Amino acid sequence: MEKQLKVTGVRYFETRLGLGYECKTNINGLLIWNDGNGGGTFLDCDFQNMNRRELTQYEEEFSETNLEHLIDVYEGVDLINKYI
């Protein structure tokens, strides 16, 4: 992977169980998702611009915590006081 992964946009949406989000990244076709139904945050792709092997490489490199940190950085969240 030659590029450092960064979030470039976030779209939030309500579900019947909570709040979900879709994040665009600087990697063409790679998305960060949370479906808002109580599951974790995960990577997905559009398969027109990325294949399964490439997606798997990113999944192995970035944990759920890493993905949420990238979103926090994009949104300018104060990580020191995030949970206070």
DRENPA-3360 file (N, C-alpha, C; in nm, 2 decimals, always signed):
BEGIN
1 = MEKQLKVT = +0.08/-0.12/+0.00/+0.00/+0.00/+0.00/+0.09/+0.12/+0.00 ~ +0.08/+0.20/-0.10/+0.17/+0.31/-0.12/+0.11/+0.44/-0.05 ~ -0.02/+0.45/-0.04/-0.08/+0.58/+0.02/-0.11/+0.56/+0.17 ~ -0.10/+0.66/+0.25/-0.14/+0.66/+0.38/-0.30/+0.68/+0.38 ~ -0.37/+0.60/+0.45/-0.52/+0.61/+0.45/-0.56/+0.73/+0.53 ~ -0.65/+0.81/+0.47/-0.71/+0.92/+0.54/-0.86/+0.93/+0.50 ~ -0.94/+0.98/+0.60/-1.08/+1.01/+0.57/-1.09/+1.14/+0.50 ~ -1.18/+1.14/+0.40/-1.20/+1.27/+0.32/-1.34/+1.32/+0.33;
9 = GVRYFETR = -1.43/+1.24/+0.39/-1.57/+1.28/+0.41/-1.65/+1.18/+0.49 ~ -1.75/+1.23/+0.56/-1.83/+1.15/+0.65/-1.98/+1.18/+0.62 ~ -2.06/+1.07/+0.61/-2.21/+1.09/+0.59/-2.27/+1.01/+0.71 ~ -2.34/+1.07/+0.79/-2.41/+1.00/+0.90/-2.56/+0.98/+0.86 ~ -2.61/+0.87/+0.92/-2.76/+0.84/+0.89/-2.81/+0.77/+1.01 ~ -2.94/+0.79/+1.04/-3.01/+0.72/+1.15/-3.06/+0.59/+1.11 ~ -3.05/+0.49/+1.20/-3.11/+0.36/+1.18/-3.21/+0.34/+1.29 ~ -3.29/+0.23/+1.29/-3.38/+0.21/+1.40/-3.31/+0.18/+1.53;
17 = LGLGYECK = -3.18/+0.14/+1.52/-3.11/+0.10/+1.64/-3.00/+0.21/+1.68 ~ -2.98/+0.31/+1.60/-2.88/+0.41/+1.64/-2.83/+0.49/+1.52 ~ -2.71/+0.52/+1.52/-2.65/+0.61/+1.42/-2.54/+0.53/+1.34 ~ -2.55/+0.54/+1.21/-2.45/+0.47/+1.12/-2.38/+0.58/+1.05 ~ -2.27/+0.54/+0.98/-2.19/+0.63/+0.90/-2.12/+0.56/+0.79 ~ -2.09/+0.64/+0.69/-2.01/+0.60/+0.57/-1.90/+0.71/+0.55 ~ -1.78/+0.66/+0.54/-1.67/+0.76/+0.53/-1.60/+0.73/+0.39 ~ -1.58/+0.83/+0.32/-1.50/+0.82/+0.20/-1.35/+0.84/+0.24;
25 = TNINGLLI = -1.26/+0.78/+0.17/-1.12/+0.79/+0.20/-1.04/+0.84/+0.07 ~ -0.92/+0.86/+0.10/-0.83/+0.91/-0.01/-0.79/+0.79/-0.11 ~ -0.83/+0.67/-0.08/-0.80/+0.55/-0.16/-0.92/+0.53/-0.24 ~ -0.91/+0.54/-0.38/-1.02/+0.52/-0.47/-1.10/+0.39/-0.45 ~ -1.23/+0.40/-0.41/-1.31/+0.28/-0.39/-1.31/+0.22/-0.25 ~ -1.23/+0.27/-0.16/-1.22/+0.22/-0.03/-1.31/+0.31/+0.07 ~ -1.40/+0.24/+0.14/-1.49/+0.31/+0.23/-1.48/+0.26/+0.37 ~ -1.51/+0.34/+0.47/-1.52/+0.30/+0.61/-1.67/+0.30/+0.65;
33 = WNDGNGGG = -1.72/+0.20/+0.70/-1.86/+0.19/+0.73/-1.89/+0.15/+0.88 ~ -2.00/+0.19/+0.93/-2.07/+0.14/+1.05/-2.21/+0.14/+1.01 ~ -2.28/+0.03/+1.01/-2.42/+0.02/+0.97/-2.52/+0.07/+1.07 ~ -2.48/+0.11/+1.19/-2.57/+0.17/+1.29/-2.66/+0.07/+1.36 ~ -2.63/-0.06/+1.34/-2.72/-0.16/+1.40/-2.65/-0.24/+1.51 ~ -2.55/-0.18/+1.57/-2.49/-0.24/+1.69/-2.36/-0.32/+1.66 ~ -2.32/-0.32/+1.53/-2.19/-0.39/+1.50/-2.08/-0.29/+1.50 ~ -1.96/-0.34/+1.45/-1.84/-0.27/+1.45/-1.82/-0.18/+1.33;
41 = TFLDCDFQ = -1.72/-0.11/+1.33/-1.67/-0.02/+1.22/-1.58/-0.11/+1.13 ~ -1.61/-0.10/+1.00/-1.53/-0.19/+0.91/-1.50/-0.13/+0.77 ~ -1.42/-0.19/+0.70/-1.38/-0.14/+0.56/-1.47/-0.21/+0.46 ~ -1.50/-0.14/+0.35/-1.57/-0.20/+0.24/-1.52/-0.13/+0.11 ~ -1.55/-0.18/+0.00/-1.51/-0.12/-0.12/-1.62/-0.13/-0.23 ~ -1.61/-0.06/-0.34/-1.71/-0.06/-0.44/-1.69/-0.16/-0.55 ~ -1.58/-0.23/-0.55/-1.54/-0.34/-0.64/-1.53/-0.30/-0.78 ~ -1.56/-0.17/-0.82/-1.54/-0.12/-0.95/-1.40/-0.06/-0.95;
49 = NMNRRELT = -1.35/-0.02/-0.84/-1.22/+0.05/-0.83/-1.12/-0.03/-0.75 ~ -1.16/-0.14/-0.69/-1.07/-0.22/-0.60/-1.12/-0.36/-0.60 ~ -1.02/-0.46/-0.59/-1.06/-0.60/-0.58/-1.05/-0.65/-0.44 ~ -1.10/-0.77/-0.42/-1.11/-0.83/-0.29/-0.97/-0.84/-0.22 ~ -0.87/-0.88/-0.30/-0.74/-0.89/-0.25/-0.68/-0.76/-0.19 ~ -0.71/-0.65/-0.26/-0.66/-0.52/-0.21/-0.74/-0.48/-0.08 ~ -0.87/-0.51/-0.08/-0.95/-0.48/+0.04/-0.90/-0.56/+0.16 ~ -0.87/-0.69/+0.14/-0.82/-0.77/+0.25/-0.69/-0.72/+0.30;
57 = QYEEEFSE = -0.60/-0.67/+0.22/-0.47/-0.61/+0.26/-0.50/-0.49/+0.36 ~ -0.60/-0.41/+0.33/-0.63/-0.29/+0.41/-0.70/-0.34/+0.54 ~ -0.78/-0.45/+0.53/-0.85/-0.50/+0.65/-0.75/-0.56/+0.75 ~ -0.64/-0.62/+0.70/-0.54/-0.68/+0.78/-0.45/-0.57/+0.85 ~ -0.44/-0.45/+0.79/-0.36/-0.34/+0.84/-0.43/-0.26/+0.94 ~ -0.56/-0.24/+0.92/-0.64/-0.14/+1.00/-0.74/-0.21/+1.09 ~ -0.73/-0.19/+1.22/-0.83/-0.25/+1.31/-0.95/-0.15/+1.32 ~ -1.05/-0.19/+1.39/-1.17/-0.11/+1.41/-1.12/+0.02/+1.49;
65 = TNLEHLID = -1.04/+0.01/+1.58/-0.99/+0.12/+1.66/-0.91/+0.22/+1.57 ~ -0.83/+0.16/+1.48/-0.75/+0.25/+1.38/-0.85/+0.33/+1.29 ~ -0.95/+0.26/+1.25/-1.05/+0.32/+1.16/-1.12/+0.44/+1.23 ~ -1.16/+0.41/+1.35/-1.23/+0.52/+1.43/-1.14/+0.63/+1.46 ~ -1.01/+0.60/+1.48/-0.91/+0.71/+1.50/-0.90/+0.80/+1.38 ~ -0.90/+0.74/+1.26/-0.89/+0.82/+1.14/-1.01/+0.91/+1.12 ~ -1.13/+0.86/+1.17/-1.25/+0.95/+1.16/-1.23/+1.06/+1.26 ~ -1.19/+1.03/+1.38/-1.16/+1.14/+1.48/-1.07/+1.24/+1.43;
73 = VYEGVDLI = -0.96/+1.20/+1.37/-0.86/+1.30/+1.31/-0.93/+1.39/+1.21 ~ -1.01/+1.33/+1.12/-1.08/+1.40/+1.02/-1.18/+1.51/+1.08 ~ -1.25/+1.47/+1.19/-1.34/+1.55/+1.25/-1.28/+1.65/+1.35 ~ -1.15/+1.64/+1.38/-1.08/+1.73/+1.47/-1.12/+1.70/+1.62 ~ -1.15/+1.58/+1.65/-1.18/+1.54/+1.79/-1.06/+1.55/+1.87 ~ -1.08/+1.61/+1.99/-0.97/+1.62/+2.09/-0.95/+1.48/+2.15 ~ -0.85/+1.41/+2.11/-0.84/+1.27/+2.16/-0.80/+1.26/+2.30 ~ -0.74/+1.36/+2.36/-0.70/+1.36/+2.50/-0.83/+1.36/+2.59;
81 = NKYI = -0.93/+1.45/+2.55/-1.05/+1.47/+2.63/-1.17/+1.40/+2.57 ~ -1.15/+1.31/+2.48/-1.26/+1.24/+2.41/-1.36/+1.17/+2.50 ~ -1.31/+1.10/+2.61/-1.39/+1.02/+2.69/-1.41/+1.08/+2.83 ~ -1.38/+1.21/+2.85/-1.40/+1.28/+2.98/-1.54/+1.34/+2.98;
% end
